[in-house]
Structures are given as C-alpha cells and as structure tokens.
Amino acid sequence: MQQTMFVMVFFILVFMLMSGLLTPISSMPEWAQVITWLNPPRYFIEMMRGVEVYG
C-alpha cells in the first residue's frame, strides 16, 4: 500500500506539472507539449479557464 501511494504521488505530480496549471503549456518544449495532449487534467484546466464568472 505504501508503494502504491508513493507511485501515485509521483504520477499526480507529473500530471499537475504537465497540465498547464503551474506552467503555461506554450512555454514548454515541443516534446512536452505533445505529451500534454495525452494528459486529462490539461482539458479540465482549459475548461476552468474558459468559464467566465459574473458577480
């Protein structure tokens, strides 16, 4: 169970770094931009940035 948690922390960290949340995808190298197309959180971040909030 501890090994599984360690591996999942690694994957979650990579997914967050490659999603565009902390670093813009346009500033990543070309090979990293291609990999982000396979990353599901990328699409969630794009949708959340596209939502306009009216107050």
C-alpha positions in Angstrom: 0.0 0.0 0.0 2.9 2.4 0.8 4.5 1.6 -2.6 1.2 2.4 -4.4 0.9 5.7 -2.6 4.5 6.7 -3.5 3.9 5.8 -7.1 0.6 7.7 -7.2 2.2 10.8 -5.7 4.8 10.7 -8.5 2.1 10.4 -11.2 0.0 13.1 -9.7 3.0 15.5 -9.5 3.8 14.8 -13.2 0.1 15.3 -14.2 -0.1 18.6 -12.4 3.2 19.9 -13.8 2.2 18.9 -17.4 -1.4 20.1 -17.2 -0.7 23.8 -17.6 -1.8 24.8 -14.2 1.6 25.9 -12.9 3.4 26.5 -16.1 1.9 27.6 -19.4 1.9 24.9 -22.0 3.2 27.3 -24.6 6.4 27.8 -22.7 7.1 24.1 -22.5 9.5 22.4 -25.1 7.9 20.9 -28.2 8.2 17.3 -26.9 6.5 18.2 -23.7 3.6 20.0 -25.5 2.9 16.8 -27.4 2.8 14.8 -24.2 0.2 17.1 -22.7 -2.3 16.1 -25.3 -2.5 12.7 -23.5 -2.9 14.3 -20.1 -6.6 14.5 -18.9 -6.1 17.4 -16.4 -5.0 19.6 -19.3 -8.5 19.6 -20.6 -10.0 20.3 -17.2 -7.7 23.3 -16.7 -8.6 24.7 -20.1 -12.3 24.4 -19.4 -11.9 26.1 -16.0 -10.0 29.0 -17.5 -12.7 29.4 -20.2 -15.5 29.8 -17.7 -16.5 33.4 -17.1 -17.8 34.3 -13.6 -20.4 37.0 -13.4 -20.8 38.5 -9.9 
